């Protein structure tokens, strides 16, 4: 549900669009092991979305975490 809330804030679905809140909920979901959230966070770092500065190291970290068993 944290990931869904992040998506809602990112795209303004059911709530006012808010990138700060979207990133906050996305991080929570990713840190709790939600694979789709980890991939989305990796993409955000890769593409510089949600107010993030592109960071290939962080993108790789989250892609690796999403593709691992943990």
PQR file with spaces between the fields and no chain letter, atoms N, CA, C, O and H, PARSE charges and radii, in Angstrom:
ATOM       1  N    UNK     1       0.818   -1.200    0.000 -0.4000 1.5000
ATOM       2  CA   UNK     1       0.000    0.000    0.000 -0.0000 2.0000
ATOM       3  C    UNK     1       0.866    1.270    0.000  0.5500 1.7000
ATOM       4  O    UNK     1       0.432    2.313   -0.487 -0.5500 1.4000
ATOM       5  N    UNK     2       2.081    1.183    0.542 -0.4000 1.5000
ATOM       6  CA   UNK     2       2.984    2.339    0.497 -0.0000 2.0000
ATOM       7  C    UNK     2       3.345    2.670   -0.949  0.5500 1.7000
ATOM       8  O    UNK     2       3.406    3.838   -1.332 -0.5500 1.4000
ATOM       9  H    UNK     2       2.434    0.335    0.938  0.4000 1.0000
ATOM      10  N    UNK     3       3.580    1.637   -1.739 -0.4000 1.5000
ATOM      11  CA   UNK     3       3.926    1.851   -3.144 -0.0000 2.0000
ATOM      12  C    UNK     3       2.752    2.490   -3.887  0.5500 1.7000
ATOM      13  O    UNK     3       2.944    3.417   -4.675 -0.5500 1.4000
ATOM      14  H    UNK     3       3.530    0.688   -1.428  0.4000 1.0000
ATOM      15  N    UNK     4       1.552    2.003   -3.641 -0.4000 1.5000
ATOM      16  CA   UNK     4       0.371    2.559   -4.318 -0.0000 2.0000
ATOM      17  C    UNK     4       0.160    4.019   -3.944  0.5500 1.7000
ATOM      18  O    UNK     4      -0.217    4.833   -4.788 -0.5500 1.4000
ATOM      19  H    UNK     4       1.396    1.251   -3.001  0.4000 1.0000
ATOM      20  N    UNK     5       0.401    4.347   -2.687 -0.4000 1.5000
ATOM      21  CA   UNK     5       0.284    5.733   -2.260 -0.0000 2.0000
ATOM      22  C    UNK     5       1.341    6.594   -2.960  0.5500 1.7000
ATOM      23  O    UNK     5       1.054    7.721   -3.363 -0.5500 1.4000
ATOM      24  H    UNK     5       0.708    3.686   -2.002  0.4000 1.0000
ATOM      25  N    UNK     6       2.544    6.073   -3.103 -0.4000 1.5000
ATOM      26  CA   UNK     6       3.603    6.792   -3.820 -0.0000 2.0000
ATOM      27  C    UNK     6       3.185    7.067   -5.260  0.5500 1.7000
ATOM      28  O    UNK     6       3.377    8.174   -5.762 -0.5500 1.4000
ATOM      29  H    UNK     6       2.777    5.157   -2.776  0.4000 1.0000
ATOM      30  N    UNK     7       2.619    6.073   -5.918 -0.4000 1.5000
ATOM      31  CA   UNK     7       2.159    6.241   -7.304 -0.0000 2.0000
ATOM      32  C    UNK     7       1.050    7.288   -7.367  0.5500 1.7000
ATOM      33  O    UNK     7       1.021    8.127   -8.267 -0.5500 1.4000
ATOM      34  H    UNK     7       2.463    5.173   -5.510  0.4000 1.0000
ATOM      35  N    UNK     8       0.143    7.224   -6.402 -0.4000 1.5000
ATOM      36  CA   UNK     8      -0.933    8.217   -6.363 -0.0000 2.0000
ATOM      37  C    UNK     8      -0.401    9.631   -6.283  0.5500 1.7000
ATOM      38  O    UNK     8      -0.849   10.511   -7.017 -0.5500 1.4000
ATOM      39  H    UNK     8       0.166    6.543   -5.670  0.4000 1.0000
ATOM      40  N    UNK     9       0.552    9.853   -5.394 -0.4000 1.5000
ATOM      41  CA   UNK     9       1.149   11.185   -5.275 -0.0000 2.0000
ATOM      42  C    UNK     9       1.963   11.554   -6.515  0.5500 1.7000
ATOM      43  O    UNK     9       1.960   12.714   -6.928 -0.5500 1.4000
ATOM      44  H    UNK     9       0.916    9.139   -4.797  0.4000 1.0000
ATOM      45  N    UNK    10       2.648   10.605   -7.103 -0.4000 1.5000
ATOM      46  CA   UNK    10       3.487   10.893   -8.274 -0.0000 2.0000
ATOM      47  C    UNK    10       2.662   11.345   -9.469  0.5500 1.7000
ATOM      48  O    UNK    10       3.091   12.202  -10.243 -0.5500 1.4000
ATOM      49  H    UNK    10       2.651    9.663   -6.767  0.4000 1.0000
ATOM      50  N    UNK    11       1.470   10.762   -9.615 -0.4000 1.5000
ATOM      51  CA   UNK    11       0.648   11.053  -10.797 -0.0000 2.0000
ATOM      52  C    UNK    11      -0.630   11.815  -10.480  0.5500 1.7000
ATOM      53  O    UNK    11      -1.409   12.107  -11.387 -0.5500 1.4000
ATOM      54  H    UNK    11       1.122   10.067   -8.987  0.4000 1.0000
ATOM      55  N    UNK    12      -0.861   12.142   -9.213 -0.4000 1.5000
ATOM      56  CA   UNK    12      -2.077   12.865   -8.851 -0.0000 2.0000
ATOM      57  C    UNK    12      -3.318   12.004   -8.968  0.5500 1.7000
ATOM      58  O    UNK    12      -4.369   12.483   -9.394 -0.5500 1.4000
ATOM      59  H    UNK    12      -0.228   11.904   -8.476  0.4000 1.0000
ATOM      60  N    UNK    13      -3.210   10.735   -8.593 -0.4000 1.5000
ATOM      61  CA   UNK    13      -4.335    9.811   -8.673 -0.0000 2.0000
ATOM      62  C    UNK    13      -5.028    9.719   -7.318  0.5500 1.7000
ATOM      63  O    UNK    13      -4.540    9.050   -6.408 -0.5500 1.4000
ATOM      64  H    UNK    13      -2.356   10.346   -8.247  0.4000 1.0000
ATOM      65  N    UNK    14      -6.162   10.392   -7.190 -0.4000 1.5000
ATOM      66  CA   UNK    14      -6.913   10.360   -5.946 -0.0000 2.0000
ATOM      67  C    UNK    14      -6.416   11.335   -4.892  0.5500 1.7000
ATOM      68  O    UNK    14      -7.090   11.569   -3.888 -0.5500 1.4000
ATOM      69  H    UNK    14      -6.559   10.936   -7.929  0.4000 1.0000
ATOM      70  N    UNK    15      -5.260   11.894   -5.115 -0.4000 1.5000
ATOM      71  CA   UNK    15      -4.669   12.897   -4.224 -0.0000 2.0000
ATOM      72  C    UNK    15      -4.009   13.959   -5.095  0.5500 1.7000
ATOM      73  O    UNK    15      -3.768   13.735   -6.281 -0.5500 1.4000
ATOM      74  H    UNK    15      -4.713   11.704   -5.930  0.4000 1.0000
ATOM      75  N    UNK    16      -3.720   15.104   -4.508 -0.4000 1.5000
ATOM      76  CA   UNK    16      -3.019   16.152   -5.253 -0.0000 2.0000
ATOM      77  C    UNK    16      -1.602   15.673   -5.575  0.5500 1.7000
ATOM      78  O    UNK    16      -0.924   15.097   -4.724 -0.5500 1.4000
ATOM      79  H    UNK    16      -3.916   15.286   -3.545  0.4000 1.0000
ATOM      80  N    UNK    17      -1.169   15.914   -6.796 -0.4000 1.5000
ATOM      81  CA   UNK    17       0.183   15.522   -7.204 -0.0000 2.0000
ATOM      82  C    UNK    17       1.202   16.206   -6.289  0.5500 1.7000
ATOM      83  O    UNK    17       1.151   17.418   -6.075 -0.5500 1.4000
ATOM      84  H    UNK    17      -1.720   16.382   -7.487  0.4000 1.0000
ATOM      85  N    UNK    18       2.127   15.405   -5.756 -0.4000 1.5000
ATOM      86  CA   UNK    18       3.112   15.904   -4.804 -0.0000 2.0000
ATOM      87  C    UNK    18       4.353   15.012   -4.879  0.5500 1.7000
ATOM      88  O    UNK    18       4.371   13.911   -4.330 -0.5500 1.4000
ATOM      89  H    UNK    18       2.168   14.422   -5.930  0.4000 1.0000
ATOM      90  N    UNK    19       5.380   15.496   -5.560 -0.4000 1.5000
ATOM      91  CA   UNK    19       6.591   14.690   -5.758 -0.0000 2.0000
ATOM      92  C    UNK    19       7.331   14.425   -4.455  0.5500 1.7000
ATOM      93  O    UNK    19       7.946   13.369   -4.306 -0.5500 1.4000
ATOM      94  H    UNK    19       5.365   16.390   -6.006  0.4000 1.0000
ATOM      95  N    UNK    20       7.288   15.348   -3.518 -0.4000 1.5000
ATOM      96  CA   UNK    20       7.972   15.150   -2.235 -0.0000 2.0000
ATOM      97  C    UNK    20       7.328   13.982   -1.486  0.5500 1.7000
ATOM      98  O    UNK    20       8.028   13.105   -0.979 -0.5500 1.4000
ATOM      99  H    UNK    20       6.788   16.206   -3.640  0.4000 1.0000
ATOM     100  N    UNK    21       6.011   13.973   -1.420 -0.4000 1.5000
ATOM     101  CA   UNK    21       5.300   12.875   -0.763 -0.0000 2.0000
ATOM     102  C    UNK    21       5.487   11.572   -1.528  0.5500 1.7000
ATOM     103  O    UNK    21       5.650   10.510   -0.926 -0.5500 1.4000
ATOM     104  H    UNK    21       5.443   14.685   -1.832  0.4000 1.0000
ATOM     105  N    UNK    22       5.461   11.654   -2.858 -0.4000 1.5000
ATOM     106  CA   UNK    22       5.655   10.455   -3.677 -0.0000 2.0000
ATOM     107  C    UNK    22       7.008    9.821   -3.375  0.5500 1.7000
ATOM     108  O    UNK    22       7.102    8.608   -3.188 -0.5500 1.4000
ATOM     109  H    UNK    22       5.328   12.516   -3.346  0.4000 1.0000
ATOM     110  N    UNK    23       8.046   10.634   -3.328 -0.4000 1.5000
ATOM     111  CA   UNK    23       9.385   10.118   -3.058 -0.0000 2.0000
ATOM     112  C    UNK    23       9.475    9.546   -1.646  0.5500 1.7000
ATOM     113  O    UNK    23      10.099    8.506   -1.434 -0.5500 1.4000
ATOM     114  H    UNK    23       7.971   11.619   -3.480  0.4000 1.0000
ATOM     115  N    UNK    24       8.863   10.213   -0.697 -0.4000 1.5000
ATOM     116  CA   UNK    24       8.878    9.730    0.681 -0.0000 2.0000
ATOM     117  C    UNK    24       8.239    8.342    0.789  0.5500 1.7000
ATOM     118  O    UNK    24       8.811    7.440    1.399 -0.5500 1.4000
ATOM     119  H    UNK    24       8.356   11.058   -0.869  0.4000 1.0000
ATOM     120  N    UNK    25       7.059    8.175    0.198 -0.4000 1.5000
ATOM     121  CA   UNK    25       6.374    6.878    0.259 -0.0000 2.0000
ATOM     122  C    UNK    25       7.089    5.827   -0.564  0.5500 1.7000
ATOM     123  O    UNK    25       7.098    4.650   -0.204 -0.5500 1.4000
ATOM     124  H    UNK    25       6.594    8.908   -0.298  0.4000 1.0000
ATOM     125  N    UNK    26       7.692    6.248   -1.672 -0.4000 1.5000
ATOM     126  CA   UNK    26       8.442    5.306   -2.502 -0.0000 2.0000
ATOM     127  C    UNK    26       9.647    4.775   -1.738  0.5500 1.7000
ATOM     128  O    UNK    26       9.932    3.579   -1.788 -0.5500 1.4000
ATOM     129  H    UNK    26       7.685    7.204   -1.964  0.4000 1.0000
ATOM     130  N    UNK    27      10.350    5.644   -1.038 -0.4000 1.5000
ATOM     131  CA   UNK    27      11.497    5.212   -0.227 -0.0000 2.0000
ATOM     132  C    UNK    27      11.062    4.240    0.874  0.5500 1.7000
ATOM     133  O    UNK    27      11.721    3.228    1.113 -0.5500 1.4000
ATOM     134  H    UNK    27      10.117    6.616   -0.998  0.4000 1.0000
ATOM     135  N    UNK    28       9.955    4.553    1.538 -0.4000 1.5000
ATOM     136  CA   UNK    28       9.460    3.669    2.595 -0.0000 2.0000
ATOM     137  C    UNK    28       9.163    2.282    2.034  0.5500 1.7000
ATOM     138  O    UNK    28       9.562    1.271    2.612 -0.5500 1.4000
ATOM     139  H    UNK    28       9.419    5.375    1.344  0.4000 1.0000
ATOM     140  N    UNK    29       8.460    2.244    0.907 -0.4000 1.5000
ATOM     141  CA   UNK    29       8.116    0.957    0.299 -0.0000 2.0000
ATOM     142  C    UNK    29       9.368    0.211   -0.142  0.5500 1.7000
ATOM     143  O    UNK    29       9.477   -0.997    0.067 -0.5500 1.4000
ATOM     144  H    UNK    29       8.136    3.066    0.438  0.4000 1.0000
ATOM     145  N    UNK    30      10.317    0.925   -0.754 -0.4000 1.5000
ATOM     146  CA   UNK    30      11.558    0.299   -1.221 -0.0000 2.0000
ATOM     147  C    UNK    30      12.365   -0.244   -0.042  0.5500 1.7000
ATOM     148  O    UNK    30      12.902   -1.350   -0.110 -0.5500 1.4000
ATOM     149  H    UNK    30      10.228    1.906   -0.924  0.4000 1.0000
ATOM     150  N    UNK    31      12.448    0.526    1.026 -0.4000 1.5000
ATOM     151  CA   UNK    31      13.190    0.083    2.208 -0.0000 2.0000
ATOM     152  C    UNK    31      12.506   -1.092    2.905  0.5500 1.7000
ATOM     153  O    UNK    31      13.152   -1.847    3.631 -0.5500 1.4000
ATOM     154  H    UNK    31      12.012    1.424    1.081  0.4000 1.0000
ATOM     155  N    UNK    32      11.217   -1.245    2.687 -0.4000 1.5000
ATOM     156  CA   UNK    32      10.475   -2.376    3.251 -0.0000 2.0000
ATOM     157  C    UNK    32      10.489   -3.591    2.325  0.5500 1.7000
ATOM     158  O    UNK    32       9.796   -4.575    2.583 -0.5500 1.4000
ATOM     159  H    UNK    32      10.692   -0.632    2.097  0.4000 1.0000
ATOM     160  N    UNK    33      11.277   -3.524    1.244 -0.4000 1.5000
ATOM     161  CA   UNK    33      11.477   -4.688    0.391 -0.0000 2.0000
ATOM     162  C    UNK    33      10.517   -4.831   -0.770  0.5500 1.7000
ATOM     163  O    UNK    33      10.509   -5.873   -1.425 -0.5500 1.4000
ATOM     164  H    UNK    33      11.840   -2.724    1.035  0.4000 1.0000
ATOM     165  N    UNK    34       9.709   -3.825   -1.049 -0.4000 1.5000
ATOM     166  CA   UNK    34       8.751   -3.912   -2.154 -0.0000 2.0000
ATOM     167  C    UNK    34       9.531   -3.763   -3.467  0.5500 1.7000
ATOM     168  O    UNK    34      10.087   -2.701   -3.749 -0.5500 1.4000
ATOM     169  H    UNK    34       9.716   -2.979   -0.517  0.4000 1.0000
ATOM     170  N    UNK    35       9.566   -4.822   -4.255 -0.4000 1.5000
ATOM     171  CA   UNK    35      10.407   -4.865   -5.464 -0.0000 2.0000
ATOM     172  C    UNK    35      10.012   -3.813   -6.493  0.5500 1.7000
ATOM     173  O    UNK    35      10.888   -3.177   -7.080 -0.5500 1.4000
ATOM     174  H    UNK    35       9.115   -5.685   -4.026  0.4000 1.0000
ATOM     175  N    UNK    36       8.717   -3.614   -6.728 -0.4000 1.5000
ATOM     176  CA   UNK    36       8.300   -2.604   -7.703 -0.0000 2.0000
ATOM     177  C    UNK    36       8.724   -1.213   -7.251  0.5500 1.7000
ATOM     178  O    UNK    36       9.109   -0.379   -8.070 -0.5500 1.4000
ATOM     179  H    UNK    36       8.006   -4.131   -6.252  0.4000 1.0000
ATOM     180  N    UNK    37       8.654   -0.967   -5.957 -0.4000 1.5000
ATOM     181  CA   UNK    37       9.099    0.324   -5.429 -0.0000 2.0000
ATOM     182  C    UNK    37      10.605    0.492   -5.616  0.5500 1.7000
ATOM     183  O    UNK    37      11.073    1.578   -5.955 -0.5500 1.4000
ATOM     184  H    UNK    37       8.342   -1.644   -5.291  0.4000 1.0000
ATOM     185  N    UNK    38      11.359   -0.581   -5.397 -0.4000 1.5000
ATOM     186  CA   UNK    38      12.808   -0.520   -5.580 -0.0000 2.0000
ATOM     187  C    UNK    38      13.147   -0.212   -7.036  0.5500 1.7000
ATOM     188  O    UNK    38      14.036    0.595   -7.307 -0.5500 1.4000
ATOM     189  H    UNK    38      10.978   -1.464   -5.123  0.4000 1.0000
ATOM     190  N    UNK    39      12.451   -0.844   -7.964 -0.4000 1.5000
ATOM     191  CA   UNK    39      12.699   -0.580   -9.388 -0.0000 2.0000
ATOM     192  C    UNK    39      12.291    0.839   -9.758  0.5500 1.7000
ATOM     193  O    UNK    39      12.984    1.509  -10.524 -0.5500 1.4000
ATOM     194  H    UNK    39      11.729   -1.499   -7.743  0.4000 1.0000
ATOM     195  N    UNK    40      11.173    1.295   -9.217 -0.4000 1.5000
ATOM     196  CA   UNK    40      10.732    2.665   -9.497 -0.0000 2.0000
ATOM     197  C    UNK    40      11.704    3.690   -8.931  0.5500 1.7000
ATOM     198  O    UNK    40      11.977    4.708   -9.567 -0.5500 1.4000
ATOM     199  H    UNK    40      10.610    0.751   -8.594  0.4000 1.0000
ATOM     200  N    UNK    41      12.225    3.424   -7.741 -0.4000 1.5000
ATOM     201  CA   UNK    41      13.205    4.327   -7.150 -0.0000 2.0000
ATOM     202  C    UNK    41      14.492    4.327   -7.975  0.5500 1.7000
ATOM     203  O    UNK    41      15.100    5.378   -8.176 -0.5500 1.4000
ATOM     204  H    UNK    41      12.003    2.597   -7.224  0.4000 1.0000
ATOM     205  N    UNK    42      14.901    3.168   -8.447 -0.4000 1.5000
ATOM     206  CA   UNK    42      16.076    3.081   -9.319 -0.0000 2.0000
ATOM     207  C    UNK    42      15.861    3.914  -10.579  0.5500 1.7000
ATOM     208  O    UNK    42      16.756    4.650  -10.995 -0.5500 1.4000
ATOM     209  H    UNK    42      14.407    2.314   -8.284  0.4000 1.0000
ATOM     210  N    UNK    43      14.693    3.803  -11.183 -0.4000 1.5000
ATOM     211  CA   UNK    43      14.390    4.578  -12.388 -0.0000 2.0000
ATOM     212  C    UNK    43      14.379    6.072  -12.096  0.5500 1.7000
ATOM     213  O    UNK    43      14.843    6.872  -12.908 -0.5500 1.4000
ATOM     214  H    UNK    43      13.966    3.205  -10.845  0.4000 1.0000
ATOM     215  N    UNK    44      13.849    6.442  -10.940 -0.4000 1.5000
ATOM     216  CA   UNK    44      13.821    7.858  -10.570 -0.0000 2.0000
ATOM     217  C    UNK    44      15.244    8.408  -10.443  0.5500 1.7000
ATOM     218  O    UNK    44      15.525    9.524  -10.882 -0.5500 1.4000
ATOM     219  H    UNK    44      13.472    5.792  -10.281  0.4000 1.0000
ATOM     220  N    UNK    45      16.136    7.621   -9.843 -0.4000 1.5000
ATOM     221  CA   UNK    45      17.538    8.038   -9.753 -0.0000 2.0000
ATOM     222  C    UNK    45      18.197    8.050  -11.131  0.5500 1.7000
ATOM     223  O    UNK    45      18.989    8.942  -11.434 -0.5500 1.4000
ATOM     224  H    UNK    45      15.907    6.715   -9.487  0.4000 1.0000
ATOM     225  N    UNK    46      17.878    7.083  -11.945 -0.4000 1.5000
ATOM     226  CA   UNK    46      18.472    7.003  -13.278 -0.0000 2.0000
ATOM     227  C    UNK    46      18.056    8.181  -14.152  0.5500 1.7000
ATOM     228  O    UNK    46      18.871    8.736  -14.888 -0.5500 1.4000
ATOM     229  H    UNK    46      17.235    6.358  -11.698  0.4000 1.0000
ATOM     230  N    UNK    47      16.777    8.560  -14.065 -0.4000 1.5000
ATOM     231  CA   UNK    47      16.223    9.578  -14.959 -0.0000 2.0000
ATOM     232  C    UNK    47      16.116   10.961  -14.320  0.5500 1.7000
ATOM     233  O    UNK    47      15.770   11.932  -14.992 -0.5500 1.4000
ATOM     234  H    UNK    47      16.114    8.109  -13.467  0.4000 1.0000
ATOM     235  N    UNK    48      16.411   11.051  -13.023 -0.4000 1.5000
ATOM     236  CA   UNK    48      16.305   12.337  -12.354 -0.0000 2.0000
ATOM     237  C    UNK    48      14.861   12.774  -12.159  0.5500 1.7000
ATOM     238  O    UNK    48      14.544   13.952  -12.326 -0.5500 1.4000
ATOM     239  H    UNK    48      16.692   10.262  -12.476  0.4000 1.0000
ATOM     240  N    UNK    49      13.991   11.849  -11.811 -0.4000 1.5000
ATOM     241  CA   UNK    49      12.578   12.168  -11.576 -0.0000 2.0000
ATOM     242  C    UNK    49      12.318   12.369  -10.084  0.5500 1.7000
ATOM     243  O    UNK    49      13.167   12.082   -9.240 -0.5500 1.4000
ATOM     244  H    UNK    49      14.248   10.893  -11.676  0.4000 1.0000
ATOM     245  N    UNK    50      11.126   12.867   -9.788 -0.4000 1.5000
ATOM     246  CA   UNK    50      10.672   13.100   -8.407 -0.0000 2.0000
ATOM     247  C    UNK    50      11.610   14.024   -7.643  0.5500 1.7000
ATOM     248  O    UNK    50      11.782   13.888   -6.431 -0.5500 1.4000
ATOM     249  H    UNK    50      10.436   13.100  -10.473  0.4000 1.0000
ATOM     250  N    UNK    51      12.207   14.955   -8.354 -0.4000 1.5000
ATOM     251  CA   UNK    51      13.077   15.939   -7.721 -0.0000 2.0000
ATOM     252  C    UNK    51      14.483   15.448   -7.429  0.5500 1.7000
ATOM     253  O    UNK    51      15.280   16.164   -6.823 -0.5500 1.4000
ATOM     254  H    UNK    51      12.067   15.066   -9.337  0.4000 1.0000
ATOM     255  N    UNK    52      14.791   14.237   -7.854 -0.4000 1.5000
ATOM     256  CA   UNK    52      16.127   13.680   -7.602 -0.0000 2.0000
ATOM     257  C    UNK    52      17.105   14.113   -8.687  0.5500 1.7000
ATOM     258  O    UNK    52      16.735   14.274   -9.850 -0.5500 1.4000
ATOM     259  H    UNK    52      14.144   13.655   -8.346  0.4000 1.0000
ATOM     260  N    UNK    53      18.334   14.295   -8.293 -0.4000 1.5000
ATOM     261  CA   UNK    53      19.415   14.497   -9.249 -0.0000 2.0000
ATOM     262  C    UNK    53      19.817   13.117   -9.761  0.5500 1.7000
ATOM     263  O    UNK    53      19.970   12.189   -8.968 -0.5500 1.4000
ATOM     264  H    UNK    53      18.635   14.164   -7.348  0.4000 1.0000
ATOM     265  N    UNK    54      19.990   12.969  -11.073 -0.4000 1.5000
ATOM     266  CA   UNK    54      20.418   11.657  -11.572 -0.0000 2.0000
ATOM     267  C    UNK    54      21.658   11.162  -10.831  0.5500 1.7000
ATOM     268  O    UNK    54      22.629   11.895  -10.646 -0.5500 1.4000
ATOM     269  H    UNK    54      19.866   13.724  -11.717  0.4000 1.0000
ATOM     270  N    UNK    55      21.596    9.908  -10.416 -0.4000 1.5000
ATOM     271  CA   UNK    55      22.690    9.322   -9.647 -0.0000 2.0000
ATOM     272  C    UNK    55      22.822    7.852  -10.055  0.5500 1.7000
ATOM     273  O    UNK    55      22.093    6.998   -9.550 -0.5500 1.4000
ATOM     274  H    UNK    55      20.807    9.312  -10.566  0.4000 1.0000
ATOM     275  N    UNK    56      23.759    7.558  -10.974 -0.4000 1.5000
ATOM     276  CA   UNK    56      23.900    6.189  -11.461 -0.0000 2.0000
ATOM     277  C    UNK    56      24.253    5.188  -10.360  0.5500 1.7000
ATOM     278  O    UNK    56      23.869    4.021  -10.446 -0.5500 1.4000
ATOM     279  H    UNK    56      24.352    8.252  -11.384  0.4000 1.0000
ATOM     280  N    UNK    57      24.969    5.621   -9.337 -0.4000 1.5000
ATOM     281  CA   UNK    57      25.324    4.710   -8.246 -0.0000 2.0000
ATOM     282  C    UNK    57      24.091    4.294   -7.450  0.5500 1.7000
ATOM     283  O    UNK    57      23.917    3.118   -7.129 -0.5500 1.4000
ATOM     284  H    UNK    57      25.280    6.569   -9.267  0.4000 1.0000
ATOM     285  N    UNK    58      23.240    5.265   -7.136 -0.4000 1.5000
ATOM     286  CA   UNK    58      22.009    4.944   -6.415 -0.0000 2.0000
ATOM     287  C    UNK    58      21.071    4.116   -7.294  0.5500 1.7000
ATOM     288  O    UNK    58      20.406    3.201   -6.807 -0.5500 1.4000
ATOM     289  H    UNK    58      23.382    6.220   -7.396  0.4000 1.0000
ATOM     290  N    UNK    59      21.019    4.438   -8.585 -0.4000 1.5000
ATOM     291  CA   UNK    59      20.185    3.655   -9.502 -0.0000 2.0000
ATOM     292  C    UNK    59      20.642    2.201   -9.508  0.5500 1.7000
ATOM     293  O    UNK    59      19.818    1.290   -9.421 -0.5500 1.4000
ATOM     294  H    UNK    59      21.559    5.181   -8.981  0.4000 1.0000
ATOM     295  N    UNK    60      21.940    1.980   -9.609 -0.4000 1.5000
ATOM     296  CA   UNK    60      22.470    0.614   -9.606 -0.0000 2.0000
ATOM     297  C    UNK    60      22.166   -0.090   -8.295  0.5500 1.7000
ATOM     298  O    UNK    60      21.783   -1.259   -8.293 -0.5500 1.4000
ATOM     299  H    UNK    60      22.609    2.720   -9.680  0.4000 1.0000
ATOM     300  N    UNK    61      22.332    0.610   -7.182 -0.4000 1.5000
ATOM     301  CA   UNK    61      22.055    0.029   -5.873 -0.0000 2.0000
ATOM     302  C    UNK    61      20.620   -0.488   -5.815  0.5500 1.7000
ATOM     303  O    UNK    61      20.378   -1.624   -5.406 -0.5500 1.4000
ATOM     304  H    UNK    61      22.644    1.560   -7.184  0.4000 1.0000
ATOM     305  N    UNK    62      19.669    0.354   -6.227 -0.4000 1.5000
ATOM     306  CA   UNK    62      18.263   -0.047   -6.129 -0.0000 2.0000
ATOM     307  C    UNK    62      17.890   -1.098   -7.162  0.5500 1.7000
ATOM     308  O    UNK    62      17.076   -1.975   -6.874 -0.5500 1.4000
ATOM     309  H    UNK    62      19.866    1.277   -6.559  0.4000 1.0000
ATOM     310  N    UNK    63      18.468   -1.032   -8.362 -0.4000 1.5000
ATOM     311  CA   UNK    63      18.228   -2.111   -9.346 -0.0000 2.0000
ATOM     312  C    UNK    63      18.754   -3.433   -8.801  0.5500 1.7000
ATOM     313  O    UNK    63      18.073   -4.455   -8.878 -0.5500 1.4000
ATOM     314  H    UNK    63      19.130   -0.319   -8.596  0.4000 1.0000
ATOM     315  N    UNK    64      19.975   -3.411   -8.245 -0.4000 1.5000
ATOM     316  CA   UNK    64      20.564   -4.642   -7.687 -0.0000 2.0000
ATOM     317  C    UNK    64      19.704   -5.180   -6.550  0.5500 1.7000
ATOM     318  O    UNK    64      19.478   -6.387   -6.463 -0.5500 1.4000
ATOM     319  H    UNK    64      20.528   -2.581   -8.182  0.4000 1.0000
ATOM     320  N    UNK    65      19.230   -4.308   -5.689 -0.4000 1.5000
ATOM     321  CA   UNK    65      18.397   -4.722   -4.566 -0.0000 2.0000
ATOM     322  C    UNK    65      17.081   -5.323   -5.080  0.5500 1.7000
ATOM     323  O    UNK    65      16.613   -6.334   -4.555 -0.5500 1.4000
ATOM     324  H    UNK    65      19.414   -3.328   -5.760  0.4000 1.0000
ATOM     325  N    UNK    66      16.497   -4.709   -6.090 -0.4000 1.5000
ATOM     326  CA   UNK    66      15.240   -5.212   -6.648 -0.0000 2.0000
ATOM     327  C    UNK    66      15.413   -6.580   -7.294  0.5500 1.7000
ATOM     328  O    UNK    66      14.501   -7.406   -7.280 -0.5500 1.4000
ATOM     329  H    UNK    66      16.877   -3.888   -6.516  0.4000 1.0000
ATOM     330  N    UNK    67      16.588   -6.808   -7.856 -0.4000 1.5000
ATOM     331  CA   UNK    67      16.834   -8.070   -8.560 -0.0000 2.0000
ATOM     332  C    UNK    67      17.426   -9.148   -7.676  0.5500 1.7000
ATOM     333  O    UNK    67      17.641  -10.278   -8.114 -0.5500 1.4000
ATOM     334  H    UNK    67      17.329   -6.137   -7.868  0.4000 1.0000
ATOM     335  N    UNK    68      17.688   -8.790   -6.426 -0.4000 1.5000
ATOM     336  CA   UNK    68      18.236   -9.788   -5.494 -0.0000 2.0000
ATOM     337  C    UNK    68      17.099  -10.479   -4.751  0.5500 1.7000
ATOM     338  O    UNK    68      15.928  -10.135   -4.912 -0.5500 1.4000
ATOM     339  H    UNK    68      17.514   -7.872   -6.070  0.4000 1.0000
ATOM     340  N    UNK    69      17.460  -11.433   -3.957 -0.4000 1.5000
ATOM     341  CA   UNK    69      16.469  -12.151   -3.169 -0.0000 2.0000
ATOM     342  C    UNK    69      16.126  -11.469   -1.862  0.5500 1.7000
ATOM     343  O    UNK    69      15.276  -11.959   -1.118 -0.5500 1.4000
ATOM     344  H    UNK    69      18.412  -11.713   -3.827  0.4000 1.0000
ATOM     345  N    UNK    70      16.782  -10.319   -1.556 -0.4000 1.5000
ATOM     346  CA   UNK    70      16.526   -9.665   -0.268 -0.0000 2.0000
ATOM     347  C    UNK    70      15.767   -8.378   -0.428  0.5500 1.7000
ATOM     348  O    UNK    70      15.473   -7.708    0.562 -0.5500 1.4000
ATOM     349  H    UNK    70      17.472   -9.920   -2.160  0.4000 1.0000
